[in-house]
Amino acid sequence: MAEPTITKDKFIIDHVDFGLREQANYPNGGTSKFYDNGTDMVIIDEDICDCNKGEAVFSYMLITDKQNNYMHQFNRVFRFLGYSQEEVDRYLLNKEISTTVDYTVSIADRGEQEDVSPLEFRFEQNFSNVYGMNALKYLSREYGICDEAGKNYFLDYLIRTKNGQYAIEENGVTYHHPQIIGEEKYRNQLHKQNTCMLWGIKLFRFSSEDCVFENRIEDDIKQFLGKDASDFIDNGLKIDRTVELYEHQTISLQEIQNRRAAGVKAFLIVLPTASGKSKIVEEDLRIFANNKPDFHALILVPGINILLDWRERVKMSLPELVDHIEIRTYAYMARHYTEMPSDYYNYLVVDEYVIIGLSQEAA
């Protein structure tokens, strides 16, 4: 009598340093296998999106609860729909992603964020209950990352601590449950999550089902992010000064000088394309740097093409300031801004939006 054939686990065959920690079985017949090597975890979902007509979807907490706990335990947690060695190794063997785009919005004042969802508002209440109302300054909303192909993703919240970076995604079941959104959207959701891992960001998911249990959510926040805010880092490149917003087509350099003399230290200039805003900045840089031997300017740009354009502009128009002006991508500064003293730069340009004229004398 022939012996039954035992199907070998292809993931284990391809990754001999990993072992199968556990397998989760879902009511729809789908499964998730959790593999780890003591440092990293890889989750492989099979048939998790299947849903028969008229059948109720399984609880989304079956996904979020287990994943959050493993995200807390392991250095990196990658998740895939179906197993492909090429796809898994593209992430697993990549230690750090190369990025050129990043965008953050600080959220010290919720009143300025009118588009917050009820689920996000509930999370902020939970966060405030744990760390106090002043802790909202540690949250950044709509934090942008991009993958190696240049595709942008935005995270609901980012928190920086001395121990690492953490993202919070507030997931409404209707828009995130794999049985509801289907394979294509679920793969995109996992791609975003896996990209976070390559950015060194641990991503935790709290769903509308999770948030029903307020005390448990607050316990999870303390477990995953820390029992208090002592290790939190006030996040983002912030300007705690009055910012005047105005848009026009006839902005003049003299207008900027007059407003600066009147005490306005930062400007947000909104101009149509090809209206000369870069030239205005160049001329104001020259004026502002005059007789300031310790002048340091930073020009932030969204991508490498604009970075190269600004380098050429500075080289041609401001050769005397080449050694005093740094041009960096948002992504670079998101990683390295803590290396600089907070008062190092006295002039900041953010392209496409421009914030100019931050003097050390006014700091």
Order of alpha helices (4+ residues) and beta strands (2+ residues): alpha-beta-beta-beta-alpha-beta-alpha-beta-alpha-beta-beta-beta-alpha-alpha-beta-alpha-beta-alpha-beta-alpha-beta-alpha-beta-alpha-beta-beta
